[in-house]
Amino acid sequence: MTQPHSQIIRRVLDTGQAVAQEQGERLIQQSWLRCAGDHGLAPGRNPGIPELDAAQLRERRERVGHYLDVARAGMHQLYPHIAPLGYITMLADSQGATLECLGDTRADSPFATAGLRTGTVWNEAAVGTNGIGTCIAEQRTLTCHRDDHFYAGNLDLSCTAAPLRDPQGRVAAVLDISALSMPGARDSQHLARHLTSLYARLIEDSYFGHHFRDRWLLRLSRSAALVDHHADLMLALDDDGCVVGANTGARRLFDPHAERGVVGHGIGALFRDGRDRVHALRQAESLGRLTTWHDADFHAALTQPRRARAAATRVPIASHRADALHTMAGDDPRMMALTDQARRLAAKPIDLLVQGETGCGKEVLARAIHATSPRANQPFVAINCAALPESLIESELFGYAAGTFTGARRDGMTGRFVQADGGTLFLDEIGDMPLDLQTRLLRVLAEREVLPLGSDTPIALDVRVITATHRDIEARIAAGTFRADLYYRLAGGTLTLPALRERTDLDWLIDRVIVTEARALAAPASITAEARAVLHTHDWPGNIRELRNVLRFALALADEHGITANDLPNSARDTAANAPGTATSSVSPGPADAEPDSSHAPLIARLRRCQWNVTQVARELGVARSTIYRRMARLDIVAPKYRH
Ligand SMILES: Nc1ncnc2c1ncn2[C@@H]1O[C@H](COP(=O)(O)OP(=O)(O)OP(=O)(O)O)[C@@H](O)[C@H]1O
């Protein structure tokens, strides 16, 4: 008689090591051991699959950026080959959240019911052994076939997943193909494995080529016929023949020999006569041969850089992300200092409090800190304390044991703290948390363990907590509605984000938001100088969220020439001066207004002296930036960078 699934897993857990000979099976057994040992999961206690809400999904998609477009194109090529065999294909981010799904996407389809749809999170720490999550944990292509899954609820699935690496070699996303009720053993999924690996490489290399389109691209293949379109290795070179990027194939070949990785080496360090031969390739632009210092022989082709030819008003597409924190700010000095500080704090095991007005990017900062921290490959779990009814926050945070309430799930629920184990828990709007829950939260933070409702077994935790609030916490402490001791525990470090109107990198943000929003709407990512100037006159009470909404609206109306002032919603054109009721709150009459309106010479002189830095002029005159912009508009003064 065959053994029940949980007994098979239990036997491996009892031996404490992966005993299988065959590599695929050994990877699965290793994962079972991780699930039980590192993540505290038990085969009989299925917590269900976490899901993203629409805003989180949007945010995750944005973070994957242009990689998502390339991967989508690859998925559309792959899907017709696998659909007749009963498979669907999904793309997940590096934390296991599914961002795209091609297949039967009806809400009541068997795939959707099994969780094979957009917005589910297949993180191994939460869902146990599965294709996507275990591929991320192992950083390699693998199949998780039926009984391989840790939880009995997933035993009908057969999933093969391959990592998609970014040009730095990190897993940026995962390509998965999955089916339901596939008969046979894991071996029967050989073709699925082959196709997933093949398309993962196609996507990776296409993205690599795009990413390094302004560099020399050296393609290498064992076959002369394939070198142009299906190279095994790709190296991106700068004008001096120094390696600035290597695809997965090249990393595999060279990295074990090159001490600190292949990037940074001259081409001569990798190939015999490398410099001369690549020079010859540059001159002749024909095929050549290159031999590594370990005698591997390749056909080689070199592609010229396609230097950017952007039009003057065109928003630059390139966003070179050094890390997630890099994408938070342009050249605003306060933001640069803050992201520097955040980068240093990210690596330290301390809890953080993020303060700032609504919509100024507190959650984005928390996610960036997580992504930059050593916990980046572990879950990031966000919860908005203000959005949950008071009666639910407790069970949501701490979970509950089986049979705790009528109407609750029969097998209990894992709280967000446990879901975030190993990673980061983001508690938004902490200032709105009721006092009695503050006491429980304080205990959890002090003891680093949670006690689910109705349970007497505490669960030990390793969670970094980042909290955020737009409230004045110190005022709340003074009013007795927030516990001072909790505040001091949460605020191992406090980061205060400036309001958008205080930032000097509005143009950078406009460009950044336009690029992402335009991509989603398939609209041209450009804006006229006039529309940009209008945006500078607004005070942005809703901060970056408002900026996003305004630009999304404008892009939806814009024609092929990009956003003009007429495309902007009235709300953004209401400057402090003409918006009834807001004038006094954001504009203080000051010396700038005292200057004679009829002459623009003094203002121009001051602007020139400050190199057209309006913030500096406003600071010198002691008025809001919007006052200066308004005066410039009234006097018809246009900054040189906006003149056509
Ligand atoms: N640096 C940035 N670049 C582009 N978009 C950003 C940036 N920072 C924030 N945003 C966008 O602004 C919006 C608000 O960001 P976020 O939710 O992080 O703000 P918040 O301060 O947490 O808001 P709330 O106080 O309402 O919870 C989101 O759509 C987010 O994508």
The ligand as a Gaussian input file, in Angstrom:
#p B3LYP/6-31G(d) Opt

LIG

0 1
 N       10.502000      57.260000      -5.453000
 C        9.342000      57.002000      -6.037000
 N        9.283000      56.876000      -7.377000
 C        8.104000      56.640000      -7.997000
 N        6.925000      56.482000      -7.369000
 C        6.931000      56.587000      -6.031000
 C        8.125000      56.860000      -5.291000
 N        7.803000      56.944000      -3.981000
 C        6.475000      56.722000      -3.905000
 N        5.953000      56.514000      -5.122000
 C        4.550000      56.253000      -5.457000
 O        3.721000      57.098000      -4.667000
 C        2.579000      56.386000      -4.199000
 C        2.530000      56.477000      -2.680000
 O        3.656000      55.773000      -2.133000
 P        3.547000      55.037000      -0.714000
 O        2.333000      54.162000      -0.660000
 O        4.860000      54.417000      -0.443000
 O        3.324000      56.302000       0.217000
 P        2.996000      56.313000       1.771000
 O        3.767000      57.449000       2.305000
 O        3.251000      54.961000       2.355000
 O        1.440000      56.642000       1.743000
 P        0.383000      56.488000       2.959000
 O        0.831000      57.412000       4.045000
 O       -0.891000      56.935000       2.335000
 O        0.391000      55.047000       3.354000
 C        2.702000      54.976000      -4.725000
 O        1.944000      54.874000      -5.918000
 C        4.163000      54.833000      -5.041000
 O        4.374000      53.931000      -6.117000

